[in-house]
């Protein structure tokens, strides 16, 4: 089973300076789901071990930094 998590906040925050930097987000939904999602890793397939998190990275990325 695949779980799609759609929220304002991603589990990471992107900081766009001369390069992109990533740091783990804290609080709210991220904290609430992190323990559960971590506990499903390496478990039988009937648990939600496959998930995608959809949301805003916390900043606007300049065109010059995009791939």
C-alpha positions in Angstrom: 0.0 0.0 0.0 1.3 3.5 -0.8 0.4 6.5 1.4 0.3 10.0 0.0 0.7 12.7 2.6 -0.4 16.2 1.4 0.3 19.1 3.7 1.6 22.6 3.9 4.8 21.5 5.6 7.3 19.0 4.2 9.5 16.9 6.5 12.4 19.0 5.3 12.9 22.7 4.9 14.8 24.0 1.9 17.1 27.0 2.3 18.1 28.6 -1.0 21.3 30.6 -0.8 24.2 30.1 -3.2 23.2 26.5 -3.2 20.2 24.5 -1.8 20.5 23.4 1.8 18.1 21.0 3.5 17.3 20.6 7.1 14.7 18.4 8.9 11.5 20.2 9.9 10.2 19.9 13.4 6.8 20.2 15.0 3.2 19.7 13.9 2.3 16.9 11.4 6.0 16.1 10.7 6.6 15.1 14.3 3.3 13.3 14.6 3.9 11.1 11.6 7.7 10.6 11.8 7.6 8.0 14.5 4.9 6.0 12.7 6.6 6.2 9.3 10.0 5.2 10.8 8.4 2.2 12.5 7.1 0.8 9.2 10.5 0.6 7.6 11.5 -3.0 7.0 8.1 -4.4 8.1 5.9 -6.7 6.1 4.2 -5.2 3.0 0.8 -4.9 4.6 2.1 -1.8 6.5 2.6 1.6 4.9 6.3 1.4 4.2 6.0 3.2 0.9 4.9 6.9 1.1 5.3 10.2 -0.7 5.1 13.6 1.0 3.7 16.4 -1.1 3.9 20.0 0.0 5.8 23.4 -0.2 9.6 23.3 0.5 9.5 26.5 2.6 11.0 28.8 0.0 11.0 29.8 -3.7 13.8 28.4 -5.7 15.7 30.7 -8.1 15.8 29.6 -11.7 19.7 29.6 -11.5 19.6 26.9 -8.8 17.2 24.6 -10.6 18.7 21.6 -12.3 
